[in-house]
Amino acid sequence: MSLQLLEIYAPKNFLNIDEIKDYFSVISYWYSEAENEKHLTRILLETNDVETMLDYLENLPGSEDVYQVMLLPVQTYLPRKKEKEEDKKRDLQRASRQELYTTVQASGQISVSYIWFIIFSAIVATVGIIKSSPAIVIGAMVIAPLIGPVTAVSFASVLGDFKLIRQSLLTSMVGIGIPVMIAAVFSFFFDPPVYSDEFLSRTDIQIIDVVAAIVSGAAGALSFVKRNTGALVGVMVSVALLPPAVVFGMILGSGNWVEALVPFILLMVNVNSILLSAVLVFWLSGIKPNNWQDLQKANISRKLSLLFISVITIILVTAILFINVV
């Protein structure tokens, strides 16, 4: 049983704990008086009930500065309660929308560390492709922080948060554009490694590449939903994005514009496949806004995102089939 602790700092009569106990499966709760006639209330809940509880607090009357809420993880709780059979059969246990939004919003922003990690990973990936070293290329994937902004685009699309969509798109474009430019600069000093397996594998595009990208995007979104944003899942997303971007930059820098078309299509297919599968995962996980107005906007945004990404993906897959036939 996964538990979380809510700490609510609010006026004495702000919370109706009896009402909360009626509506939510409260494991336990505690009061403590604080200064300025405010109380600190701690409420222990199961993780699946946290989002509903936060929505309840957001809808309480009063201005935003009336109360403050902190959400804390609970590693263990004693005495242990026997887990009910119906709890074991619950659907996917995920982080609350509020937690996910905080994580995704931070991942979708451009920072100095993000720029440096992208530069380092692009250089390492370029060297690995030139030397045809899978180990070096995989090392670059571990460094690359591409999973954050790309997943943030899908998450923002599900919520209809257009400001976050624009910010995440910009961050994603920077994360892909820098490796392209670095690889293009390398091509002035090194000839394209046409005998490198790492290079050639990104100039031969197959339908199976689309499947790999879709699974990578789904795994990336699921890692956010389950609070497991580790390096291993990030590697999968980076594998689908960073090497094609580097190969595209190499060929582009060498002046072979026609040959650059295949790695460019591979890159675009992977980007759209990741976005499509991530939108579906977030949607099926039940992530949606709290109030009716935002919900309507989110429904429109999600449908438009799915339609746009699906159309682009179909066009690119058709291009792949055409290239393989020719």
N, C-alpha and C positions, 0 to 999 in steps of 0.2 A: 504494500500500500504506500503510494507516494503522497507525502504531506508537505504543506507549505504554511507559513505563518504570516498573517497580516497584522501589521502594527498600525493602528489608527489613532492619530492625535487630533482630538476634536473636543468641542464644548461638551459639558456634562450631559445635556439632554439631546445631543445630536443623534445618537444611535439608540434604537429600540432593540435591545438584545433579545427580548422575547420574540419579537417579530422575525429577527434574523434566525433564531433557533427553529422557528416554525417553517421557514422557507428553505433553509440550507442545512446540510448535514454537518453541523458543527461538532468537531471532535472534543474541543475544550475551549475555554476562554478565560481571560484574566483582566482585572481592572487595576489601574494604579493612578492616583491623583498626581497632577503636575501643576506647574505654576500657571498663572494667568487664567485660572478657573477652567482649565482644560484637563481632560483625562486621556490617559494612554490605555487603549483597549487592544489586547492581543487576542486574535481569533485563529485557532488551528483548524485548517480545512484539508480535505482531500484535494489533490491537484486539479481534478476534473471539475471541482466546484468553484475554483478560484475566479475564473473569468466571469461567471455569473454574479459572484459576489462583488467584484469590482464594477461591473455594470450597474449593480444595485446602488453602490455608493455614488457613482457618477450621476445617477438620476435623483439623488436626494436633493431637496430644496436647499438653497443657500449658495453663496458665491464660492468661487474656486479657492479662495484663501481661508475659508472656514475650517477646512480640515486638511491634513496631510496623511498620506498612506505610503507605507513601505511594505514590499513583499520580500520575504526571506525564505530561502530553502531550509528544509528540515532534514538533517542527515539521519536522525533516529529519534524515536519517541517511546518512552517507557511510562507505564506498562504497555507492552505490545497488545494490540487487539487482534483477535482472530479475524482473518480476512474472510468476508462472506463469499459464498460461491458465485453470486451474481456479479460481485466486483471482479472476480477472476476472468469473467467472460465479457468484460466491458470492451468497447471499441477502443481504437487508438487513443492512448493517453498522451495528450499534447500540452505544450505550454499555453498559457493564456494569451489572448490577442494582445493585451497590454505589454506582456513580457516580449512577445515576438516583435511588436512594433519598435520597442526600445532597441532591441538587438539589430533589427533590420535597418532602422534609421541610421544607426552608427556605422553599419557596414556599407551604406549607400553614399557616404560622404567622402570627399577627397581630402586626404591628409598628407602631411609630409612623409610619414612612415609608409603610407600606401604607395606614394610615388616611388620612394626608394626601393621598396620590395618589388614593385613592377619592373623597375630598371634592372635590379640585380637578377631577377628571374629571367628577364628577356635576354640578358647577356649570357647567363648560364645555359639557357635553352639554345641560343644561337651557336655557342661553342659546342654543345652536345650534338647538335645536328651536323655541324661541320665535321666533327670527329666521328660521327656515326656511333655515338656512345649512348645506349639506352639508359644507363645508370645516371649519366650527367643530365639527360633530359628529364628523367624522373625526379632528380634533385631539384631541377627548376620548377617542376610542378608543385613540390612541397612548399617552395618559397612564394609562389604566385598567389595573391589574395583575391582571385577573380570570382570565387564562389559568392562572396558577400554582395557586391553591387548587382550582379546578374540575377541572383535570387531576390534581391530587394525590388527589382523591376516587376517581377511576377507578383510578389506579395502586395505591392502598392496597387497593382492592377486589380487584384481581388477586392481591395478595400475602396478603390476609386479615389485614392489620394494622388491627385495629379501633380502636386508639388513634389512629393517623394518620387513619383515616376520620373519627372524631369531631372531631379538630382541624381537618381540612380542610373538613368540612361547616360548622363554626362560622365559619371564616374566609370561606368562600363566602357564607354567609348575611349576614355583616357587609358583605361587598363588594357585595351586592345590596340589602340593607336600607338602607344609608346613602343611595344615590341615590334610593330611593323616598321617604325622609323629606325629603331636600333638595328634591326636586321638589314634594312636598306643601306645604312651606313657601313655595316660590315661587308656588304657586297662590293663596295668600292675597293676594299683591300683584299678580299678573298673571292675567288670564283665560286659560283654556286656549286655545292658538293653533289654533283649529279650521280656520283657512285655511292653516296651515303644512303643506307637503308632508311634511316630516319627521315631523310629528305624525300626520297622516292615514295615512301608510304603516304606522304601528304600531297603528292601529285597524282595519286591514283584514288579516285573517289568511288565508293560503292554504297549501295543501299544499306548495307550492314553498319556503315558509319552513322547513319541516321538513328538506327536502333541503339547504338552505344551512347549517342548524345542524349536521346530521350531518357534512357535509364540513368545517365549521369545527372540530368536535371531533376529527375524524380528523387534520386538519392540525396541531392543537395537540398531540395526543399524539405524532404523528410528529416534531414539532420537538423534543420532549424526548428521544425515542429517538435522534435523530440529533445531539443536543447543539446544536441550532440554535434556542434559545429567544429569538429576536429579536423586535423590536417588530412586524414586519409580520404574523407569524402571530398574535401577541397581539391585533392589531387585528381580525382575523377573528372571534375568539372574543368580544371585547368588543362588536363590532357586533351579535352575536346576543343579548347580555345587557343592556348598559347602556341603549340607547335604549328598549327595551320597559319596563325598570324605571322610567325617568324618566317616560315617558308614563303608565304605571300610577299612579305617585305623583301626577302632575298631576291626573289625573281623580279619583283618590281624595281628594285635598285639596280639590277643588271640590265634593265631596259627591255626585257622580254615580256611585253605587255600581254601578248596573246597567251603565253604559257602561264601567266599569273592568274588567268581566269579560273582554273581548276582549284587551286588552293583557296581562292577567294570564295568560290561557291561552297567549298567544304566548310570554310569558316562561317559563312552565313547560315548554312544548313544547321551546323552545330549550335549556333547562337539561338536560332529560332526553335530548334527542337528542345533545347534546355528550357527556354522561356515557356514553351507550350506545356511541357510536362510539369514544370513547377507551378504554373497557374492551376492546372488540374489537381495537383496534390493539395495545394492550399485550399482550393475550393471544396474538395471532397473532405478535407479535415474539419470543415464547418466554420472556417474563419470568415467573419462578416462584421460589419459595423454594428454599433449599438442602437443608434436612433434611426427613425424611419427615413428621414431625409437623406442621410448618408447611405442607408441601405439601398435606396432607389438609385443613387449615383453609382454605388458599387456594382449593382446589377448591370447597369448600362456599360460601365467600364470593363467588367469581366467579359461580357458578351462581345464587345468591340475588340478587346484584346485577343480573345479566342478566335474570332473571325479573321482579324488581321494576320495574326501569327500563322493560323492554319492555311490561309490563302498563300502567304509567302512561302511557307514550307512546301505546299503542293507544287508551286511553281519551281522551287529549287530542286525538289525530288524529280520533277519532270525533266529538268535540265541535266540531272545526273543520269537518268535513263537515256537521254538523247546522246550525252557524251559517251556512254558505254557502248551504245549501238554504233555510233560513228567510229 
